[in-house]
């Protein structure tokens, strides 16, 4: 089918400047103030997604037997107090997501073949959930990192496969959540939103004429693009509403950043504390946290000892007893950070009389099943809290793995997203349905 010739095309630069910002819309839900809509919101459900891109030693993570009566592995003994609050999985992975370290950006997307020429990532679990749920809080999602290479690594990706840089400054995150700008700053921010919203309005008639002259295929592609633009307008409108609402009062002082990358564990603890604070203040309900072990140099094991090598070189241990001993200490300390997080969430009462842990699903895992050999099968994954029906050790075939996205679908459903598909899923994990 021939596409009609457009005699007076809109210059591409001008066109993209317009459609990349906003679009005039008929009456939509976004025209109802967000706080009026929030009054009918059910019990909040939250999700924290954590990944260490070098994983853990698998022989110390997975239990030898399955089911609710499993015998805890060395690492899971650290979580013994919360045995009934979490499920550990074996036999999960992403089909066709191979290539060693290149898979780290695909942990929450399941985009296939990340090493192929022209690879483009897909939308991540957190952004998919935010799209479906709409903006329920001041910050739709938070994407955090520890020692992260912000330009190249992230757990969070847009629908167009664009990396969303992680926030690695707890102080900046604190100010975003709690520090209110003065009247002049608020007015300036609202003016910027208004200016952005007027650009496409001015081009609206030209765009309608442009669209009428397109062929069917191009019209469909433009419709899809404008749909994402409409979503952007709703976010702009909500940003304006939130900017005029007072921020919550913090229960703690502003934290100090830890610039020393060698202080690996204090940095993890501080970022987990910030995630918990974000949930407690209802600043957001969806958080991702990438622990960038790959970018972590020689670091402190404790106050008296440092590792003999950077984290990446340690992970390629080659069965060295010295390296394995250090990695074991590193992994156990990370399990203890999870235990402390669960403890804090369990000790925090929620508005409906339950624990914050019951409202919060925490996923911990990695894109690598065994970093020593760059294996991407049988990924180490555990899920805690969230009001799920926890099943002890949920074991699947460790050779012919079940798609990890089946677990992701289950987590989305628990979060309130009406979907039965995400990424490479083939269903959900009914074993976890409460």
HUJO-V382251 format. One record per residue. N is the residue number from 1. SS is DSSP state (2 for helix, 1 for strand, 0 for the rest). Layout:
BEGIN
N:SS ; N:SS
END
This chain:
BEGIN
1:0 ; 2:0 ; 3:0 ; 4:0 ; 5:0 ; 6:0 ; 7:0 ; 8:0 ; 9:0 ; 10:0 ; 11:0 ; 12:2 ; 13:2 ; 14:2 ; 15:2 ; 16:2 ; 17:2 ; 18:2 ; 19:2 ; 20:0 ; 21:0 ; 22:0 ; 23:0 ; 24:0 ; 25:0 ; 26:0 ; 27:0 ; 28:0 ; 29:2 ; 30:2 ; 31:2 ; 32:0 ; 33:0 ; 34:2 ; 35:2 ; 36:2 ; 37:2 ; 38:2 ; 39:0 ; 40:0 ; 41:0 ; 42:0 ; 43:0 ; 44:0 ; 45:0 ; 46:1 ; 47:1 ; 48:1 ; 49:1 ; 50:1 ; 51:1 ; 52:1 ; 53:0 ; 54:0 ; 55:0 ; 56:0 ; 57:0 ; 58:2 ; 59:2 ; 60:2 ; 61:2 ; 62:0 ; 63:0 ; 64:0 ; 65:0 ; 66:0 ; 67:1 ; 68:0 ; 69:0 ; 70:0 ; 71:0 ; 72:0 ; 73:0 ; 74:0 ; 75:0 ; 76:2 ; 77:2 ; 78:2 ; 79:2 ; 80:2 ; 81:2 ; 82:2 ; 83:2 ; 84:2 ; 85:2 ; 86:1 ; 87:1 ; 88:1 ; 89:1 ; 90:1 ; 91:0 ; 92:1 ; 93:1 ; 94:0 ; 95:0 ; 96:0 ; 97:0 ; 98:0 ; 99:0 ; 100:2 ; 101:2 ; 102:2 ; 103:2 ; 104:2 ; 105:2 ; 106:2 ; 107:0 ; 108:0 ; 109:0 ; 110:0 ; 111:0 ; 112:0 ; 113:0 ; 114:0 ; 115:0 ; 116:0 ; 117:0 ; 118:0 ; 119:0 ; 120:0 ; 121:0 ; 122:0 ; 123:0 ; 124:0 ; 125:2 ; 126:2 ; 127:2 ; 128:2 ; 129:2 ; 130:2 ; 131:2 ; 132:2 ; 133:2 ; 134:0 ; 135:0 ; 136:0 ; 137:0 ; 138:0 ; 139:0 ; 140:0 ; 141:0 ; 142:1 ; 143:1 ; 144:1 ; 145:1 ; 146:1 ; 147:0 ; 148:0 ; 149:0 ; 150:0 ; 151:0 ; 152:0 ; 153:0 ; 154:0 ; 155:0 ; 156:0 ; 157:1 ; 158:0 ; 159:0 ; 160:0 ; 161:0 ; 162:0 ; 163:1 ; 164:0 ; 165:0 ; 166:0 ; 167:1 ; 168:0 ; 169:0 ; 170:2 ; 171:2 ; 172:2 ; 173:2 ; 174:2 ; 175:2 ; 176:2 ; 177:2 ; 178:2 ; 179:0 ; 180:0 ; 181:0 ; 182:0 ; 183:2 ; 184:2 ; 185:2 ; 186:2 ; 187:2 ; 188:2 ; 189:2 ; 190:2 ; 191:2 ; 192:2 ; 193:2 ; 194:2 ; 195:2 ; 196:2 ; 197:2 ; 198:2 ; 199:2 ; 200:2 ; 201:2 ; 202:2 ; 203:0 ; 204:2 ; 205:2 ; 206:2 ; 207:2 ; 208:2 ; 209:2 ; 210:2 ; 211:2 ; 212:2 ; 213:0 ; 214:0 ; 215:0 ; 216:2 ; 217:2 ; 218:2 ; 219:2 ; 220:2 ; 221:2 ; 222:2 ; 223:2 ; 224:2 ; 225:2 ; 226:2 ; 227:2 ; 228:2 ; 229:2 ; 230:2 ; 231:2 ; 232:2 ; 233:2 ; 234:2 ; 235:2 ; 236:2 ; 237:2 ; 238:2 ; 239:2 ; 240:2 ; 241:2 ; 242:2 ; 243:2 ; 244:0 ; 245:0 ; 246:0 ; 247:0 ; 248:0 ; 249:0 ; 250:0 ; 251:0 ; 252:0 ; 253:0 ; 254:0 ; 255:0 ; 256:0 ; 257:0 ; 258:0 ; 259:0 ; 260:0 ; 261:0 ; 262:0 ; 263:0 ; 264:2 ; 265:2 ; 266:2 ; 267:2 ; 268:2 ; 269:2 ; 270:2 ; 271:2 ; 272:2 ; 273:2 ; 274:2 ; 275:2 ; 276:2 ; 277:2 ; 278:2 ; 279:2 ; 280:2 ; 281:0 ; 282:0 ; 283:0 ; 284:0 ; 285:0 ; 286:1 ; 287:1 ; 288:1 ; 289:1 ; 290:1 ; 291:1 ; 292:0 ; 293:2 ; 294:2 ; 295:2 ; 296:0 ; 297:0 ; 298:0 ; 299:0 ; 300:1 ; 301:0 ; 302:0 ; 303:0 ; 304:0 ; 305:0 ; 306:1 ; 307:0 ; 308:0 ; 309:0 ; 310:0 ; 311:2 ; 312:2 ; 313:2 ; 314:2 ; 315:2 ; 316:0 ; 317:0 ; 318:0 ; 319:0 ; 320:0 ; 321:2 ; 322:2 ; 323:2 ; 324:2 ; 325:2 ; 326:2 ; 327:2 ; 328:2 ; 329:2 ; 330:2 ; 331:2 ; 332:2 ; 333:2 ; 334:2 ; 335:2 ; 336:2 ; 337:2 ; 338:2 ; 339:2 ; 340:2 ; 341:2 ; 342:2 ; 343:2 ; 344:2 ; 345:2 ; 346:2 ; 347:2 ; 348:0 ; 349:1 ; 350:0 ; 351:0 ; 352:0 ; 353:0 ; 354:0 ; 355:1 ; 356:2 ; 357:2 ; 358:2 ; 359:2 ; 360:1 ; 361:1 ; 362:1 ; 363:1 ; 364:1 ; 365:1 ; 366:0 ; 367:0 ; 368:0 ; 369:0 ; 370:1 ; 371:2 ; 372:2 ; 373:2 ; 374:0 ; 375:1 ; 376:0 ; 377:0 ; 378:0 ; 379:0 ; 380:0 ; 381:1 ; 382:1 ; 383:1 ; 384:1 ; 385:1 ; 386:0 ; 387:0 ; 388:0 ; 389:0 ; 390:0 ; 391:0 ; 392:1 ; 393:1 ; 394:1 ; 395:1 ; 396:0 ; 397:0 ; 398:0 ; 399:0 ; 400:0 ; 401:0 ; 402:1 ; 403:1 ; 404:2 ; 405:2 ; 406:2 ; 407:2 ; 408:2 ; 409:2 ; 410:2 ; 411:2 ; 412:2 ; 413:2 ; 414:2 ; 415:2 ; 416:0 ; 417:0 ; 418:0 ; 419:0 ; 420:0 ; 421:0 ; 422:0 ; 423:0 ; 424:0 ; 425:0 ; 426:0 ; 427:0 ; 428:0 ; 429:0 ; 430:2 ; 431:2 ; 432:2 ; 433:0 ; 434:0
END
